[in-house]
Amino acid sequence: MVINPTYLAQRTRSSVSMADAKRRVLHSYRDWLRAAPEVQTMYSLNLTISQLRTKVRQEYERHRYVNQLKTIDVLLFNSHQEFQETLNYWKQKTHVLKYFRTDEEDAVKLPNNFINGFLEGRN
């Protein structure tokens, strides 16, 4: 396998207007959805393609109401960076699975106050 670091490389640019930003976000979202089967096979994930696509949707929905162009541009840059690193196989399986870890963190209860945490052995 030949490593091509410029595969999927893009020039960083700013959105001209909200319509341009919306178009770029939809393009990025569709790229992630199309790449879900490839990501599943590449990283040998025990997740279905629909679970991967659902997680992508959740990540985009988290930032749905961002309305500042500069913030949208930064989010788009980060999204494309993750996309490029994922498809170039620059990540390990644990890096991809970190997005599915939030369900486990909800199960861990934090102590109510300092004394209870201290007595349990937490700082």
C-alpha positions, 0 to 999 in steps of 0.5 A, a space after each residue: 500500500 502506497 502512503 500518499 499524505 496529500 490524499 484528501 488534502 484541501 486548502 483551508 478557506 473561509 466561508 463567504 456567506 452562511 449559504 456557502 457555509 451550509 453548502 460546505 457543511 452538507 458536503 462534509 456530512 455527505 462525505 462522512 456518510 459515504 465513507 462509513 462502509 469503508 471506515 467499518 471495514 478498514 478498522 474492523 469495527 464491530 459496529 453496523 454501518 447504520 450505527 456509524 452513520 447515526 453517530 456522524 449525524 449526532 456529531 453534526 446535530 451537536 453543532 446545528 445551531 452554531 451561527 457564527 461563520 468563523 466557528 463554522 469554519 473551524 468546525 469544518 476544518 476539524 471535521 475534514 482533518 478527522 476525515 482525512 486522518 481516518 481514511 488515510 489510516 493514520 488513526 488506530 481503532 481506539 481513536 475511532 471508537 472514542 466517539 462511542 465512549 460517551 455512553 459508558 461515561 454516563 454510567 460512572 457516578 461522581 461523588 456528591 461532595 468532597 468528603 464522599 469522594 475522599 472516602 471513596 479514594 477519589 481526588 
